[in-house]
Amino acid sequence: MVAQDLLEILRCPVCVHTVDHPLEYYRESWLICQDCGRKYPIKEDIPIMLIDEGDKWINVPKEQLPVPPPAE
């Protein structure tokens, strides 16, 4: 589980300069940008906030995201 104080300050690395709203915390396994739709996996309680990682999942509806995210 990601700490609430961390969730409050995390922002999408793509949209950080254009929007100032937090990411959606989805099923304790994903962070979803409400602006661009990128989805960042949380692996072993660590958010993987890399643009390339968010790009991999951008077209996957949140209901179809694997829980837990793949280990790769």
Rosetta silent file (secondary structure, phi, psi, omega in degrees, C-alpha in Angstrom):
SEQUENCE: MVAQDLLEILRCPVCVHTVDHPLEYYRESWLICQDCGRKYPIKEDIPIMLIDEGDKWINVPKEQLPVPPPAE
SCORE:     score description
SCORE:     0.000 S_00000001
   1 L     0.000  135.399 -179.737    0.000    0.000    0.000 S_00000001
   2 L   -86.413  135.446 -179.074    1.301    3.450   -0.942 S_00000001
   3 L   -61.630  140.477 -177.887    1.337    6.033    1.846 S_00000001
   4 H   -59.945  -38.810 -179.996   -1.384    8.688    1.611 S_00000001
   5 H   -65.613  -31.547  175.451    1.085   11.568    1.946 S_00000001
   6 H   -71.081  -42.982  179.142    3.022   10.237   -1.051 S_00000001
   7 H   -58.309  -34.403 -177.524   -0.161    9.858   -3.105 S_00000001
   8 H   -69.851  -24.768 -178.041   -0.996   13.496   -2.441 S_00000001
   9 H  -103.151  -15.781 -179.523    2.237   14.777   -3.995 S_00000001
  10 L   -68.358  140.505  176.303    2.689   12.362   -6.924 S_00000001
  11 L  -136.899  154.932  175.778    1.867   13.746  -10.377 S_00000001
  12 L   -61.222  130.230 -179.534    2.000   12.311  -13.886 S_00000001
  13 L   -66.770  -17.075  177.637    5.497   13.041  -15.279 S_00000001
  14 L   -85.210  -41.283 -172.114    3.936   14.042  -18.620 S_00000001
  15 L   -98.982   -0.370 -173.410    1.233   16.364  -17.297 S_00000001
  16 L   -53.054  -30.634 -177.557    2.969   17.735  -14.218 S_00000001
  17 L   -88.098  -12.570 -175.619    3.469   21.144  -15.835 S_00000001
  18 L  -110.640  -24.386 -179.280   -0.078   21.510  -17.169 S_00000001
  19 L  -132.128  155.638 -179.212   -2.347   20.130  -14.435 S_00000001
  20 L  -130.300   51.442  175.952   -2.219   20.132  -10.679 S_00000001
  21 L  -124.758  149.874 -177.827   -4.456   17.289   -9.602 S_00000001
  22 L   -68.854  165.147  177.149   -3.494   14.009   -7.998 S_00000001
  23 L   -81.434  153.541  174.186   -3.544   10.673   -9.728 S_00000001
  24 E   -77.671  129.203  177.661   -6.357    8.183   -9.214 S_00000001
  25 E   -92.078  108.848 -171.597   -5.251    5.357   -6.909 S_00000001
  26 E  -110.884  117.598  174.313   -6.838    2.275   -8.481 S_00000001
  27 L    51.488   31.763  179.006   -7.135   -1.055   -6.677 S_00000001
  28 L    55.520   17.335 -177.678   -3.883   -0.435   -4.775 S_00000001
  29 L  -129.625  -11.001 -174.970   -2.034   -1.484   -7.960 S_00000001
  30 E  -144.163  150.259  167.713   -2.205    1.465  -10.351 S_00000001
  31 E  -117.064  127.502 -174.317   -1.977    5.246  -10.516 S_00000001
  32 E  -119.532  125.550  176.650   -4.041    6.729  -13.337 S_00000001
  33 L   -74.656  125.137 -179.361   -3.609   10.252  -14.707 S_00000001
  34 L   -76.768  -12.275 -179.332   -7.018   11.885  -15.029 S_00000001
  35 L   -92.618  -55.940 -173.846   -5.735   14.214  -17.751 S_00000001
  36 L  -100.272  -15.778  178.510   -3.811   12.057  -20.265 S_00000001
  37 L    86.719    2.739  176.540   -4.972    8.558  -19.264 S_00000001
  38 L   -66.618  146.058 -178.134   -1.522    7.096  -18.665 S_00000001
  39 E  -123.108  125.608 -175.988   -1.502    4.296  -16.120 S_00000001
  40 E  -111.676  123.432 -179.102    1.483    3.679  -13.863 S_00000001
  41 E   -72.993  154.720  173.436    1.844    0.321  -12.099 S_00000001
  42 E  -114.585  117.310 -177.232    2.651   -0.036   -8.427 S_00000001
  43 E  -119.639  123.191 -178.011    5.042   -2.916   -7.823 S_00000001
  44 L    53.272   44.325  178.335    5.975   -3.986   -4.290 S_00000001
  45 L    66.506   17.859  178.865    4.414   -0.743   -2.983 S_00000001
  46 E  -118.255  116.818  176.407    6.610    1.379   -5.291 S_00000001
  47 E   -67.972  129.625  178.687    4.920    3.514   -7.982 S_00000001
  48 L   -95.547   89.790 -172.005    6.732    3.107  -11.315 S_00000001
  49 L   -94.750   49.213  177.714    6.373    6.682  -12.575 S_00000001
  50 L   -98.519  135.945 -178.668    8.272    6.314  -15.857 S_00000001
  51 H   -56.365  -43.807  179.484    6.709    7.803  -18.986 S_00000001
  52 H   -58.555  -37.678  179.710    7.526    4.646  -20.990 S_00000001
  53 H   -68.310  -43.042  177.326    5.686    2.560  -18.386 S_00000001
  54 H   -63.380  -36.313  178.807    2.638    4.836  -18.511 S_00000001
  55 H   -63.650  -34.229 -177.999    2.655    4.689  -22.318 S_00000001
  56 H   -60.005  -31.603 -170.779    2.424    0.877  -22.279 S_00000001
  57 L  -110.591    4.715 -172.443   -0.981    0.987  -20.573 S_00000001
  58 L   -59.201  -34.039 -176.761   -2.520    4.186  -21.974 S_00000001
  59 L   -95.158    2.994  179.596   -5.032    2.370  -24.216 S_00000001
  60 L   -90.877  123.150  176.025   -6.045   -0.289  -21.678 S_00000001
  61 L   -60.488  143.681 -174.367   -9.346    0.469  -19.913 S_00000001
  62 H   -59.598  -30.158  178.312   -8.791    0.600  -16.171 S_00000001
  63 H   -66.233  -18.342 -178.679  -11.219   -2.272  -15.634 S_00000001
  64 H  -102.827    3.342  178.398   -8.887   -4.480  -17.733 S_00000001
  65 L   -67.751  134.520  179.500   -5.646   -3.599  -15.942 S_00000001
  66 L   -70.899  135.603  177.301   -4.003   -6.687  -14.440 S_00000001
  67 L  -124.142  116.797   -1.712   -3.973   -6.828  -10.645 S_00000001
  68 L   -75.919  165.130  178.305   -1.286   -7.128   -9.568 S_00000001
  69 L   -61.054  151.773  178.949    0.668   -5.561  -12.448 S_00000001
  70 L   -60.830  145.510 -176.877    2.971   -7.934  -14.347 S_00000001
  71 L   -71.283  -37.610 -176.805    6.447   -8.302  -12.841 S_00000001
  72 L    47.225    0.000    0.000    8.326   -8.084  -16.185 S_00000001
